[in-house]
Amino acid sequence: MTYDLLIVGGGINGCAIAREASLLGLKVLLVERDDLAAHTSSASTKLIHGGLRYLEYYEFKLVAEALRERERLVKAAPHIIHPLRFVLPHENAVRPWWMVRLGLYLYDFLGGKMTLARSRGLRKTDTAFTAPLKGGSKGFVYSDAFVDDSRLTVLNAMDAAANGADVRVGVALDSARREGDLWQAHLSDGSSVTARGMVNAAGPWVAQLLGRLGVNAASGVRLVKGSHIVVPRLYDGDHAYILQQPDRRIVFAIPYQDGSTEIGTTDVPVDKPEDAVIDQDEISYLCNAVNRHFIKQVTPADVTSTWSGVRPLYDDGASEAKAVTRDYVLELDTNGPTLLSIFGGKITTARHLAEEAMAKLAGPMGFAAHPVTRARVFPGGAITEFRAFLDQVRATWPFLGEARSERMAHAYGAMLAEMLAGVTRTAELGAEFGGGLTEIEARWLRTREWARSADDVLLRRSKIGLHLSDAERTAFVAAWDALA
């Protein structure tokens, strides 16, 4: 079978490009050897943000682009993305007060007209913000947004599939070669396909894939590991903190699942994509980072869970990992059928990256590209303000209960009406698997969202696995296998 575009990699960039291309009418095949968002795209800090710290490296274009995308994404996926207030204490500060204030003014200016609250200084009345801190009341407050990164990746793939894309999960590209004006590709599911163009969205494996294809790229990739830890709640409230460190890095403390706190991230150069494992030095670094600021102290023994991802950053020659650009480079190879390789990128700018990728491919591949997703909502995103939508969910399906209704409203948004069509009582949800997960939801994840394993369900499509006992997890694995 011949496709217009073969996309290799089911992370946020690959799925966003599949969405953009399918909406332009291209015949798209996306292959992902593991799971959607199996690696870097599920290991982010879970933020949709402009990147306040990037201003220090004069990344004005990247920040402005990211802030524009933040505004679009908050509107396009209000079920999985929500505004978040950040407190930036001016204690243990390595930057003068005036520099931080100027940076926040610039951050607001680059954001243009936006729905999120603008920055301001801390006030004496902000005791909820300052009470958890060791230092005084000097500092700032500004806005960004929180995102379920795995689900955003899946929603991109769902929208692509709804518009004709062929999405194959658990299928690897075994080999590919150029023959005439087509790519001839052999896949691990035993099929062979041809494509007029290919996108290398392999993330940390981008250079490895180029090597297998026999292509010499002008661009390079720097692999930088970012790790996070989760600890019991450090403070009350639904706001986050951005904490300055003596090494001039910043560390976030963010409300996370069931009253815990997410702390991250690190910047550690690594040699290979498989090095996405946190080490004891990183755990100690993150504990020390919050202990400098918070009255409540944590130790490595308090850590309840961790995650690490390897960022495939474009190699701009920076001497330190923290200074490597977070912007992306799209490298086009037209020495035969077209190949586009993605170096860098981030969750926030994936939609814009996809739009730019289509513009680059349009000429050599002979199709017309134009913006198609700037105002498009994601699957489930056609809802009112989230709290009003949650009230509607609870009125329609009161048997879901408080916790489960909120979790499912966040996860599925308006898609709940389809999932729960005709369901009027608890028994009709099917078997209970723990953590509020039932058979009807598990089947949806298998049939509609490409979940193939228990981890796909418990750790990426949801975070229910964080709250299950060993016995519940074992029981779910057995039940999941039986659902096939």
C-alpha positions as CSV (number, residue, x, y, z in Angstrom):
1,M,0.0,0.0,0.0
2,T,1.2,3.5,-0.8
3,Y,1.0,6.4,1.6
4,D,1.7,10.0,1.2
5,L,3.6,10.2,4.5
6,L,5.2,7.5,6.7
7,I,5.8,8.9,10.2
8,V,8.2,7.0,12.5
9,G,7.6,7.7,16.2
10,G,4.5,8.0,18.3
11,G,5.6,10.7,20.7
12,I,4.1,14.2,20.8
13,N,5.8,15.4,17.6
14,G,5.0,12.4,15.5
15,C,1.3,12.3,16.6
16,A,1.0,16.1,16.1
17,I,2.4,15.8,12.6
18,A,0.0,12.9,11.8
19,R,-2.9,15.1,13.0
20,E,-1.8,18.0,10.9
21,A,-1.1,16.0,7.8
22,S,-4.4,14.0,7.9
23,L,-6.4,17.2,8.2
24,L,-4.6,18.5,5.1
25,G,-5.9,15.4,3.3
26,L,-2.7,13.4,3.1
27,K,-2.8,9.6,3.4
28,V,-0.8,9.0,6.6
29,L,0.8,6.0,8.3
30,L,2.3,6.4,11.8
31,V,4.2,3.6,13.3
32,E,5.3,3.4,16.9
33,R,7.4,0.4,18.1
34,D,6.4,0.7,21.8
35,D,3.4,2.7,23.0
36,L,2.2,6.2,22.2
37,A,4.1,8.6,24.5
38,A,6.0,5.6,25.9
39,H,9.2,7.5,26.4
40,T,10.1,11.3,26.5
41,S,6.5,12.4,25.9
42,S,5.2,10.9,29.1
43,A,8.2,12.0,31.1
44,S,7.8,15.7,31.0
45,T,7.2,18.2,33.8
46,K,3.5,18.2,32.7
47,L,3.6,21.9,31.8
48,I,2.2,23.9,28.9
49,H,4.5,26.9,29.3
50,G,6.4,29.6,27.5
51,G,9.6,28.8,29.3
52,L,10.4,31.7,31.6
53,R,14.0,30.7,32.1
54,Y,14.6,30.6,28.3
55,L,14.6,34.4,28.4
56,E,17.9,34.3,30.2
57,Y,19.3,32.6,27.1
58,Y,17.7,35.2,24.7
59,E,15.3,32.6,23.3
60,F,12.7,35.3,22.6
61,K,11.3,33.7,19.5
62,L,10.8,30.3,21.2
63,V,9.1,31.9,24.3
64,A,6.8,34.0,22.1
65,E,5.8,31.0,20.0
66,A,5.3,28.8,23.1
67,L,3.1,31.4,24.8
68,R,0.9,31.7,21.7
69,E,0.6,27.9,21.7
70,R,-0.2,27.9,25.4
71,E,-3.2,30.1,24.8
72,R,-4.4,27.9,21.9
73,L,-3.9,24.7,23.9
74,V,-5.7,25.9,27.0
75,K,-8.8,26.5,24.8
76,A,-8.4,23.4,22.7
77,A,-8.1,20.8,25.5
78,P,-9.7,22.3,28.7
79,H,-10.3,18.8,30.1
80,I,-6.6,17.8,30.2
81,I,-5.0,21.3,30.4
82,H,-5.7,23.8,33.2
83,P,-4.2,27.1,34.2
84,L,-1.7,27.0,37.1
85,R,-0.5,29.8,39.3
86,F,3.3,29.8,40.0
87,V,5.0,31.4,43.0
88,L,8.6,32.5,42.4
89,P,10.1,33.3,45.8
90,H,12.9,35.8,45.8
91,E,14.9,33.9,48.4
92,N,18.2,32.2,47.9
93,A,18.0,34.3,44.7
94,V,20.9,34.2,42.2
95,R,19.3,36.9,40.0
96,P,18.6,40.5,41.2
97,W,15.0,41.4,41.9
98,W,14.9,43.9,39.0
99,M,16.0,41.3,36.5
100,V,13.3,38.8,37.5
101,R,10.6,41.6,37.5
102,L,11.8,42.7,34.0
103,G,11.7,39.1,32.8
104,L,8.1,38.6,34.0
105,Y,7.1,41.9,32.3
106,L,8.7,40.6,29.1
107,Y,7.0,37.2,29.5
108,D,3.6,38.9,29.8
109,F,4.4,41.1,26.8
110,L,5.4,38.2,24.6
111,G,2.2,36.4,25.6
112,G,0.1,39.1,24.0
113,K,-3.6,39.0,24.6
114,M,-4.1,36.0,26.9
115,T,-6.8,34.5,29.2
116,L,-4.3,33.5,31.9
117,A,-3.7,35.9,34.8
118,R,-0.6,38.2,34.3
119,S,2.3,38.4,36.7
120,R,2.5,40.5,39.8
121,G,4.5,40.8,43.0
122,L,3.7,38.8,46.1
123,R,1.5,40.7,48.5
124,K,1.2,40.6,52.3
125,T,-2.2,38.9,51.9
126,D,-0.6,36.0,50.0
127,T,-0.1,34.0,53.1
128,A,-1.2,30.8,51.4
129,F,1.7,31.3,49.0
130,T,4.3,32.4,51.5
131,A,3.4,30.3,54.6
132,P,5.2,27.1,53.4
133,L,8.4,29.0,52.7
134,K,11.4,29.5,54.9
135,G,12.1,33.0,53.7
136,G,10.1,36.2,53.7
137,S,7.3,37.5,51.5
138,K,9.3,38.9,48.6
139,G,8.7,37.3,45.2
140,F,6.4,37.1,42.3
141,V,3.3,35.2,41.0
142,Y,2.7,34.4,37.3
143,S,0.7,31.9,35.2
144,D,1.3,28.9,33.0
145,A,-0.7,25.6,32.6
146,F,-0.6,22.0,33.7
147,V,-1.1,19.2,31.1
148,D,-1.6,15.4,31.1
149,D,1.2,14.9,28.6
150,S,0.5,11.2,27.8
151,R,-3.2,12.0,27.1
152,L,-2.3,15.0,24.9
153,T,-0.2,12.7,22.8
154,V,-3.0,10.1,22.5
155,L,-5.5,12.8,21.6
156,N,-3.4,14.0,18.7
157,A,-3.3,10.4,17.5
158,M,-7.1,10.0,18.0
159,D,-7.8,13.1,15.9
160,A,-5.4,11.9,13.2
161,A,-7.1,8.5,13.1
162,A,-10.5,10.2,13.0
163,N,-9.4,12.0,9.8
164,G,-8.1,8.9,8.1
165,A,-4.6,8.3,9.5
166,D,-3.4,4.7,9.9
167,V,-1.9,4.5,13.4
168,R,-0.1,1.3,14.3
169,V,1.1,0.9,17.8
170,G,3.6,-1.9,18.7
171,V,4.9,-1.8,15.1
172,A,8.5,-0.9,14.3
173,L,10.2,0.2,11.1
174,D,12.4,-2.7,10.4
175,S,14.0,-1.2,7.3
176,A,13.5,1.4,4.6
177,R,15.2,2.3,1.4
178,R,14.7,4.8,-1.4
179,E,13.6,3.4,-4.8
180,G,12.9,5.9,-7.4
181,D,10.4,8.5,-6.0
182,L,9.2,6.3,-3.2
183,W,10.3,4.9,0.2
184,Q,10.1,1.1,0.4
185,A,9.5,0.2,4.0
186,H,9.3,-3.1,5.8
187,L,7.5,-3.2,9.2
188,S,7.7,-5.5,12.2
189,D,4.0,-6.6,11.7
190,G,5.2,-8.3,8.5
191,S,3.7,-5.7,6.1
192,S,5.5,-3.8,3.4
193,V,4.5,-0.3,2.5
194,T,5.6,2.5,0.2
195,A,5.4,6.2,0.9
196,R,6.1,9.4,-1.0
197,G,7.7,11.0,2.1
198,M,8.9,10.0,5.5
199,V,9.1,11.9,8.8
200,N,11.8,10.8,11.3
201,A,10.1,11.7,14.6
202,A,12.0,9.1,16.6
203,G,12.9,11.5,19.4
204,P,16.0,10.4,21.2
205,W,16.5,7.8,18.5
206,V,16.5,10.3,15.7
207,A,20.2,10.0,14.9
208,Q,20.1,6.2,15.1
209,L,17.3,6.0,12.6
210,L,19.2,8.3,10.2
211,G,22.1,5.9,10.5
212,R,19.9,3.0,9.6
213,L,18.6,4.8,6.6
214,G,22.1,5.7,5.5
215,V,21.5,9.5,5.7
216,N,24.0,12.0,6.9
217,A,22.4,14.8,8.7
218,A,23.8,18.3,9.1
219,S,22.1,18.6,12.5
220,G,23.1,16.9,15.7
221,V,21.3,15.8,18.8
222,R,22.2,16.3,22.5
223,L,20.7,13.7,24.8
224,V,19.8,15.2,28.2
225,K,18.1,13.3,30.9
226,G,15.4,15.0,33.0
227,S,14.2,13.3,36.1
228,H,11.3,14.0,38.6
229,I,10.4,12.7,42.0
230,V,7.0,12.6,43.8
231,V,6.8,13.1,47.6
232,P,3.9,13.5,50.0
233,R,2.3,17.0,49.8
234,L,4.8,19.8,50.7
235,Y,2.1,22.4,51.1
236,D,-1.6,23.1,50.9
237,G,-3.1,24.7,47.8
238,D,-3.4,24.2,44.1
239,H,-0.6,26.5,43.1
240,A,3.0,25.6,42.1
241,Y,6.5,27.0,42.9
242,I,9.4,27.8,40.7
243,L,12.6,27.7,42.8
244,Q,15.9,29.3,42.0
245,Q,19.0,27.1,42.7
246,P,22.6,28.1,43.4
247,D,23.7,26.6,40.1
248,R,21.3,29.0,38.3
249,R,18.9,26.2,37.4
250,I,15.3,26.3,38.5
251,V,13.3,23.4,40.0
252,F,9.5,23.2,40.0
253,A,7.3,22.0,42.8
254,I,3.8,21.2,41.4
255,P,0.6,19.7,42.9
256,Y,0.3,16.1,41.7
257,Q,-1.9,13.0,42.1
258,D,-3.9,12.6,45.3
259,G,-2.3,15.3,47.4
260,S,1.3,14.7,46.5
261,T,3.9,17.0,45.1
262,E,5.9,16.6,41.9
263,I,9.5,18.0,42.0
264,G,11.6,18.4,38.9
265,T,13.6,18.5,36.8
266,T,17.3,17.7,36.4
267,D,19.6,18.3,33.3
268,V,22.1,15.4,33.0
269,P,23.9,14.7,29.7
270,V,23.6,11.0,28.7
271,D,25.1,8.8,26.0
272,K,22.1,6.8,24.8
273,P,18.2,7.0,24.9
274,E,18.0,4.0,27.2
275,D,19.7,6.0,30.0
276,A,16.3,7.3,31.1
277,V,16.7,6.1,34.7
278,I,16.9,8.4,37.7
279,D,20.0,8.0,39.9
280,Q,20.6,8.7,43.6
281,D,22.5,12.0,42.8
282,E,19.4,13.3,41.0
283,I,17.1,12.3,43.9
284,S,19.4,14.1,46.4
285,Y,19.6,17.1,44.1
286,L,15.9,17.5,43.9
287,C,15.3,17.0,47.6
288,N,18.0,19.6,48.4
289,A,16.4,22.0,45.9
290,V,13.1,22.1,47.7
291,N,14.6,21.9,51.2
292,R,16.4,25.2,50.5
293,H,13.0,26.9,50.2
294,F,10.3,24.9,52.2
295,I,9.8,24.6,55.9
296,K,8.7,21.0,55.4
297,Q,11.8,19.0,54.6
298,V,12.1,15.8,52.5
299,T,14.6,13.1,52.2
300,P,15.1,10.4,49.6
301,A,13.2,8.0,51.8
302,D,10.1,10.2,51.3
303,V,10.1,9.6,47.5
304,T,7.0,7.6,46.5
305,S,7.6,7.5,42.7
306,T,9.9,8.8,40.0
307,W,10.1,9.2,36.2
308,S,12.9,10.1,33.8
309,G,13.0,11.0,30.2
310,V,15.8,11.7,27.7
311,R,15.2,14.9,25.8
312,P,16.5,14.9,22.2
313,L,17.7,18.5,22.1
314,Y,19.1,20.1,19.0
315,D,22.9,20.4,19.5
316,D,23.7,24.1,19.3
317,G,27.1,23.7,20.8
318,A,26.3,25.0,24.3
319,S,28.8,23.9,26.9
320,E,26.2,23.1,29.6
321,A,23.1,20.9,29.4
322,K,21.0,23.6,31.0
323,A,21.9,26.1,28.3
324,V,21.2,23.9,25.3
325,T,18.4,25.4,23.2
326,R,14.9,24.0,23.7
327,D,13.9,25.2,20.2
328,Y,13.6,22.6,17.4
329,V,15.2,22.2,14.0
330,L,13.5,20.5,11.0
331,E,16.0,19.1,8.6
332,L,14.8,18.3,5.1
333,D,16.5,15.8,2.9
334,T,15.3,15.7,-0.8
335,N,18.0,13.5,-2.2
336,G,15.3,11.2,-3.5
337,P,11.9,10.8,-1.9
338,T,11.5,13.3,0.9
339,L,12.8,12.8,4.4
340,L,12.1,15.2,7.3
341,S,13.9,14.7,10.6
342,I,12.9,16.4,13.8
343,F,15.6,17.6,16.2
344,G,14.4,18.9,19.5
345,G,10.9,20.2,20.3
346,K,8.7,20.3,23.4
347,I,5.2,19.4,24.4
348,T,4.0,23.0,24.2
349,T,5.2,23.7,20.7
350,A,4.3,20.4,19.1
351,R,1.3,21.7,17.2
352,H,3.3,24.6,15.8
353,L,6.1,22.2,14.9
354,A,3.7,20.1,13.0
355,E,2.3,23.1,11.1
356,E,5.9,24.1,10.2
357,A,6.7,20.5,9.1
358,M,3.8,20.6,6.7
359,A,5.0,23.9,5.2
360,K,8.5,22.4,4.7
361,L,7.1,19.2,3.1
362,A,4.6,20.9,0.8
363,G,6.9,22.1,-1.9
364,P,9.0,18.9,-2.5
365,M,6.0,16.6,-2.1
366,G,3.6,18.8,-4.2
367,F,0.7,19.5,-1.9
368,A,-0.8,22.7,-0.6
369,A,-0.2,23.4,3.1
370,H,-2.2,25.8,5.2
371,P,-3.0,26.1,9.0
372,V,-5.7,23.6,10.0
373,T,-5.4,23.1,13.7
374,R,-4.9,26.6,15.2
375,A,-8.5,26.8,16.5
376,R,-9.3,23.1,16.4
377,V,-10.3,21.5,19.7
378,F,-8.9,18.1,20.6
379,P,-11.2,15.0,21.1
380,G,-13.2,15.7,24.2
381,G,-12.3,19.3,24.3
382,A,-15.7,20.7,23.2
383,I,-16.8,21.5,26.7
384,T,-17.8,24.5,28.7
385,E,-15.7,25.8,31.6
386,F,-14.4,22.6,33.3
387,R,-16.1,23.0,36.7
388,A,-19.5,23.5,34.9
389,F,-18.8,20.5,32.8
390,L,-18.0,18.4,35.9
391,D,-21.3,19.5,37.5
392,Q,-23.0,18.3,34.3
393,V,-21.2,14.9,34.5
394,R,-22.1,14.4,38.1
395,A,-25.8,15.2,37.4
396,T,-25.9,12.8,34.4
397,W,-24.0,9.9,36.0
398,P,-24.3,10.4,39.8
399,F,-23.3,6.8,40.4
400,L,-19.7,7.5,39.3
401,G,-19.0,9.2,42.7
402,E,-17.0,12.3,43.4
403,A,-13.4,11.1,42.8
404,R,-14.1,9.0,39.7
405,S,-16.3,11.6,38.0
406,E,-13.6,14.2,38.3
407,R,-10.9,11.9,37.1
408,M,-13.0,10.7,34.1
409,A,-14.2,14.2,33.3
410,H,-10.5,15.3,33.1
411,A,-9.4,12.3,31.1
412,Y,-12.2,12.1,28.5
413,G,-14.1,15.4,28.5
414,A,-17.0,15.4,26.1
415,M,-16.1,11.8,25.0
416,L,-17.7,10.6,28.2
417,A,-21.1,10.9,26.5
418,E,-20.0,8.2,24.0
419,M,-18.2,6.0,26.5
420,L,-21.2,6.0,28.9
421,A,-24.0,6.0,26.4
422,G,-27.0,4.1,27.8
423,V,-25.2,3.5,31.2
424,T,-27.6,4.3,34.1
425,R,-26.2,2.5,37.1
426,T,-22.9,1.2,38.6
427,A,-23.4,-2.4,37.5
428,E,-23.4,-1.4,33.9
429,L,-19.8,-0.1,34.2
430,G,-18.7,-3.7,34.4
431,A,-16.1,-5.3,36.6
432,E,-14.2,-3.1,39.1
433,F,-10.4,-3.2,38.9
434,G,-9.5,-0.8,41.7
435,G,-8.8,2.9,41.7
436,G,-12.1,3.7,40.1
437,L,-11.2,1.8,36.9
438,T,-14.0,-0.3,35.5
439,E,-14.4,-2.7,32.5
440,I,-16.2,-0.2,30.3
441,E,-13.3,2.3,30.6
442,A,-10.6,-0.4,30.1
443,R,-12.4,-1.6,26.9
444,W,-12.5,2.0,25.6
445,L,-8.7,2.3,26.2
446,R,-8.1,-0.9,24.3
447,T,-10.4,-0.3,21.4
448,R,-10.2,3.5,21.0
449,E,-6.8,4.5,22.4
450,W,-4.4,1.7,21.3
451,A,-3.7,0.5,24.9
452,R,-2.1,-3.0,24.6
453,S,-0.7,-3.7,28.1
454,A,-1.6,-3.0,31.7
455,D,1.2,-0.3,31.9
456,D,-0.4,1.5,28.9
457,V,-3.6,1.8,30.9
458,L,-2.3,2.3,34.5
459,L,0.8,4.5,33.9
460,R,0.2,6.4,30.7
461,R,-3.5,6.6,29.7
462,S,-4.2,7.1,33.4
463,K,-2.2,7.3,36.6
464,I,-4.3,4.8,38.4
465,G,-1.4,2.5,38.8
466,L,0.1,4.9,41.3
467,H,-2.8,4.2,43.7
468,L,-3.2,0.4,43.3
469,S,-1.9,-2.2,45.8
470,D,0.3,-5.0,44.4
471,A,-2.6,-7.4,44.7
472,E,-4.9,-5.0,42.7
473,R,-2.3,-4.5,40.1
474,T,-1.7,-8.2,39.7
475,A,-5.5,-8.7,39.4
476,F,-5.8,-6.0,36.8
477,V,-3.0,-7.6,34.6
478,A,-4.9,-10.9,34.6
479,A,-8.2,-9.1,33.9
480,W,-6.6,-7.1,31.1
481,D,-5.3,-10.2,29.4
482,A,-8.8,-11.7,29.6
483,L,-10.3,-8.7,27.9
484,A,-8.5,-9.4,24.6
